[in-house]
Amino acid sequence: MKTLALALIVLLCPIVASAADASTATHRYMIERTFPKGALDGLDAKAKQSVNATNAKFGVTWVTSYANADKTKTFCVYEGPNEDAIRKAAAANKIPVDSIVEVPVTLDPK
């Protein structure tokens, strides 16, 4: 009987671990934002540090951003537990969100 119980524990442990990992998994998102002209001109190291500190409160990480030539549109890659956390971090940072798309697949050009 002890052998059967041990076997069940060994078999079920990976299932329990997988379920726990799934609930805390990090997902990657692309966020599109629109800013008024000139709004990003003051984005210095201190401002970025503040954004990152606020993001951390929501379990969110700013990975990278791309901007158009006049810096009125950005396309930001973020990681976080879910879309709601991304939206809450943006609201706390007073940063606009036009759209959010989860991007779980990486397509490498090589």
C-alpha positions in Angstrom: 0.0 0.0 0.0 2.9 2.4 0.8 4.4 1.7 -2.6 1.1 2.6 -4.3 0.8 5.8 -2.4 4.4 6.8 -3.2 3.9 6.0 -6.8 0.8 8.2 -6.9 2.6 11.1 -5.3 5.5 10.8 -7.8 3.1 10.7 -10.7 0.9 13.6 -9.5 3.6 16.0 -8.4 4.5 17.2 -12.0 0.8 17.9 -12.6 0.5 20.0 -9.5 3.7 21.9 -10.4 2.5 22.5 -13.9 -0.7 24.0 -12.7 1.1 26.3 -10.3 3.6 27.4 -13.0 0.7 28.2 -15.4 -0.9 30.6 -12.9 2.3 32.6 -12.5 3.6 32.3 -16.0 4.9 35.4 -17.7 3.3 36.4 -21.0 4.6 38.8 -23.7 2.5 41.7 -25.0 2.7 44.4 -27.7 1.2 47.6 -26.6 0.3 50.4 -29.0 0.2 53.9 -27.6 -0.6 57.4 -29.0 1.0 60.4 -27.3 0.6 64.1 -28.0 3.5 65.6 -30.0 6.4 66.4 -27.6 5.1 64.2 -24.7 8.0 61.8 -24.9 10.7 64.5 -25.2 11.3 64.5 -21.4 11.7 60.7 -21.2 15.0 60.5 -19.4 16.7 57.8 -17.3 14.9 59.1 -14.1 11.4 58.9 -15.8 12.2 55.4 -17.1 13.3 54.3 -13.7 10.0 55.5 -12.2 8.0 53.7 -14.9 10.0 50.5 -14.2 9.4 50.8 -10.4 5.7 51.2 -10.8 5.5 48.4 -13.3 7.2 46.1 -10.8 4.4 46.6 -8.4 2.1 44.8 -10.9 4.6 42.1 -11.9 5.1 43.8 -15.2 8.5 44.3 -17.1 9.1 46.9 -19.9 11.3 45.0 -22.4 11.7 47.5 -25.3 9.8 50.2 -27.2 9.8 51.5 -30.8 8.5 55.0 -31.8 7.6 56.6 -35.0 9.7 59.6 -36.3 7.7 62.3 -34.5 7.3 60.1 -31.3 3.6 60.3 -31.3 3.1 56.5 -31.6 5.0 53.8 -29.7 4.9 50.0 -29.9 6.1 48.6 -26.6 7.0 45.0 -25.7 6.1 44.2 -22.2 6.1 41.0 -20.1 3.6 40.3 -17.3 1.2 37.9 -15.8 -1.8 39.0 -17.8 -3.3 41.8 -19.8 -5.1 43.3 -16.8 -1.7 43.7 -15.0 -0.4 45.5 -18.1 -3.4 47.9 -18.1 -3.1 48.5 -14.4 0.6 49.4 -14.6 -0.1 51.7 -17.5 -2.9 53.5 -15.6 -0.7 53.8 -12.5 2.1 55.3 -14.7 -0.5 57.6 -16.5 0.6 56.1 -19.8 -2.0 55.7 -22.6 -3.0 52.3 -24.1 -4.6 52.1 -27.5 -4.4 48.3 -27.9 -2.7 45.3 -26.3 -2.0 42.1 -28.2 -0.5 39.0 -26.6 2.5 37.9 -28.7 3.5 34.4 -27.5 5.3 33.4 -30.6 8.7 34.6 -31.7 9.5 34.5 -35.4 13.3 34.7 -35.9 14.4 35.9 -39.4 17.4 33.5 -39.3 
